[in-house]
Amino acid sequence: MAYYLAKVQFEITNDNGKVRNHSRSYMVNAVSITDAEVQLTKYLSASVEPFEVKTISESKIVDYINEQE
């Protein structure tokens, strides 16, 4: 498994009805880029905002440490 950095673009409609693009980054632990995209799409499928996965690249991060687990 490796960590992948994914950049996703959302279309957000403000209160005035104007649509604007907003980008967010996600870290995904996956076996491949394809697996990372599948996981991310599944995770974001509940989102009410339309989204597009723009890029996914392997990260240089080697581990994730969470002392609270």
PyRosetta script that sets phi, psi and omega in degrees:
from pyrosetta import init, pose_from_sequence

init()
pose = pose_from_sequence("MAYYLAKVQFEITNDNGKVRNHSRSYMVNAVSITDAEVQLTKYLSASVEPFEVKTISESKIVDYINEQE")
pose.set_psi(1, 150.0)
pose.set_omega(1, 178.5)
pose.set_phi(2, -139.9)
pose.set_psi(2, 168.2)
pose.set_omega(2, 176.6)
pose.set_phi(3, -100.9)
pose.set_psi(3, 136.5)
pose.set_omega(3, -179.8)
pose.set_phi(4, -123.2)
pose.set_psi(4, 139.4)
pose.set_omega(4, 177.6)
pose.set_phi(5, -100.2)
pose.set_psi(5, 120.7)
pose.set_omega(5, -179.0)
pose.set_phi(6, -114.7)
pose.set_psi(6, 136.3)
pose.set_omega(6, 175.2)
pose.set_phi(7, -110.7)
pose.set_psi(7, 126.8)
pose.set_omega(7, -175.2)
pose.set_phi(8, -122.5)
pose.set_psi(8, 137.8)
pose.set_omega(8, 178.3)
pose.set_phi(9, -109.5)
pose.set_psi(9, 129.9)
pose.set_omega(9, 178.9)
pose.set_phi(10, -111.2)
pose.set_psi(10, 147.2)
pose.set_omega(10, 170.2)
pose.set_phi(11, -99.3)
pose.set_psi(11, 116.0)
pose.set_omega(11, -177.9)
pose.set_phi(12, -114.5)
pose.set_psi(12, 130.3)
pose.set_omega(12, 178.0)
pose.set_phi(13, -98.6)
pose.set_psi(13, 124.3)
pose.set_omega(13, -179.9)
pose.set_phi(14, -83.4)
pose.set_psi(14, -178.6)
pose.set_omega(14, -176.9)
pose.set_phi(15, -63.3)
pose.set_psi(15, -24.4)
pose.set_omega(15, 179.0)
pose.set_phi(16, -85.8)
pose.set_psi(16, -0.8)
pose.set_omega(16, -179.8)
pose.set_phi(17, 86.9)
pose.set_psi(17, 5.0)
pose.set_omega(17, 179.4)
pose.set_phi(18, -83.3)
pose.set_psi(18, 131.6)
pose.set_omega(18, -179.9)
pose.set_phi(19, -92.6)
pose.set_psi(19, 131.0)
pose.set_omega(19, 176.3)
pose.set_phi(20, -134.7)
pose.set_psi(20, 155.5)
pose.set_omega(20, 179.7)
pose.set_phi(21, -91.9)
pose.set_psi(21, 140.1)
pose.set_omega(21, 179.1)
pose.set_phi(22, -135.3)
pose.set_psi(22, 130.9)
pose.set_omega(22, -179.1)
pose.set_phi(23, -104.4)
pose.set_psi(23, 144.2)
pose.set_omega(23, 175.8)
pose.set_phi(24, -136.4)
pose.set_psi(24, 152.4)
pose.set_omega(24, 177.9)
pose.set_phi(25, -113.0)
pose.set_psi(25, 142.3)
pose.set_omega(25, 179.1)
pose.set_phi(26, -131.7)
pose.set_psi(26, 143.4)
pose.set_omega(26, 174.1)
pose.set_phi(27, -102.6)
pose.set_psi(27, 129.0)
pose.set_omega(27, -177.3)
pose.set_phi(28, -125.8)
pose.set_psi(28, 131.7)
pose.set_omega(28, 175.1)
pose.set_phi(29, -94.1)
pose.set_psi(29, 112.7)
pose.set_omega(29, -173.5)
pose.set_phi(30, -149.0)
pose.set_psi(30, 170.6)
pose.set_omega(30, 179.5)
pose.set_phi(31, -89.3)
pose.set_psi(31, -17.9)
pose.set_omega(31, -179.8)
pose.set_phi(32, -159.6)
pose.set_psi(32, 171.4)
pose.set_omega(32, 176.8)
pose.set_phi(33, -63.1)
pose.set_psi(33, -40.3)
pose.set_omega(33, 179.1)
pose.set_phi(34, -62.6)
pose.set_psi(34, -43.8)
pose.set_omega(34, 178.1)
pose.set_phi(35, -63.3)
pose.set_psi(35, -40.0)
pose.set_omega(35, 178.6)
pose.set_phi(36, -61.9)
pose.set_psi(36, -42.3)
pose.set_omega(36, 179.1)
pose.set_phi(37, -65.2)
pose.set_psi(37, -40.9)
pose.set_omega(37, 178.2)
pose.set_phi(38, -62.2)
pose.set_psi(38, -47.4)
pose.set_omega(38, 179.7)
pose.set_phi(39, -61.2)
pose.set_psi(39, -44.5)
pose.set_omega(39, -178.9)
pose.set_phi(40, -65.0)
pose.set_psi(40, -44.1)
pose.set_omega(40, 178.8)
pose.set_phi(41, -62.1)
pose.set_psi(41, -42.0)
pose.set_omega(41, 177.5)
pose.set_phi(42, -63.1)
pose.set_psi(42, -43.5)
pose.set_omega(42, -179.9)
pose.set_phi(43, -62.5)
pose.set_psi(43, -41.2)
pose.set_omega(43, -176.2)
pose.set_phi(44, -88.9)
pose.set_psi(44, -3.6)
pose.set_omega(44, -176.0)
pose.set_phi(45, -62.8)
pose.set_psi(45, -24.4)
pose.set_omega(45, 178.0)
pose.set_phi(46, -80.1)
pose.set_psi(46, -6.8)
pose.set_omega(46, -178.6)
pose.set_phi(47, -67.1)
pose.set_psi(47, 139.1)
pose.set_omega(47, 178.0)
pose.set_phi(48, -82.9)
pose.set_psi(48, -14.4)
pose.set_omega(48, -178.9)
pose.set_phi(49, -92.3)
pose.set_psi(49, 136.8)
pose.set_omega(49, 174.1)
pose.set_phi(50, -62.7)
pose.set_psi(50, 142.3)
pose.set_omega(50, -179.1)
pose.set_phi(51, -139.8)
pose.set_psi(51, 160.1)
pose.set_omega(51, 175.4)
pose.set_phi(52, -139.7)
pose.set_psi(52, 128.8)
pose.set_omega(52, 175.3)
pose.set_phi(53, -76.6)
pose.set_psi(53, 114.6)
pose.set_omega(53, -175.9)
pose.set_phi(54, -86.3)
pose.set_psi(54, -48.7)
pose.set_omega(54, -179.3)
pose.set_phi(55, -146.3)
pose.set_psi(55, 151.2)
pose.set_omega(55, 171.0)
pose.set_phi(56, -138.8)
pose.set_psi(56, 128.9)
pose.set_omega(56, 178.4)
pose.set_phi(57, -140.0)
pose.set_psi(57, 151.7)
pose.set_omega(57, 179.1)
pose.set_phi(58, -68.7)
pose.set_psi(58, 134.2)
pose.set_omega(58, -178.5)
pose.set_phi(59, -89.0)
pose.set_psi(59, 155.3)
pose.set_omega(59, 175.0)
pose.set_phi(60, -85.1)
pose.set_psi(60, -1.9)
pose.set_omega(60, 177.4)
pose.set_phi(61, -67.0)
pose.set_psi(61, 131.9)
pose.set_omega(61, -176.5)
pose.set_phi(62, -100.5)
pose.set_psi(62, -21.4)
pose.set_omega(62, -179.9)
pose.set_phi(63, -161.4)
pose.set_psi(63, 159.4)
pose.set_omega(63, 177.8)
pose.set_phi(64, -118.9)
pose.set_psi(64, 124.9)
pose.set_omega(64, -177.7)
pose.set_phi(65, -113.1)
pose.set_psi(65, 124.3)
pose.set_omega(65, 178.0)
pose.set_phi(66, -130.5)
pose.set_psi(66, 100.4)
pose.set_omega(66, -176.2)
pose.set_phi(67, -65.2)
pose.set_psi(67, -16.5)
pose.set_omega(67, -177.1)
pose.set_phi(68, -83.1)
pose.set_psi(68, -10.2)
pose.set_omega(68, 179.4)
pose.set_phi(69, -83.1)
pose.dump_pdb("model.pdb")
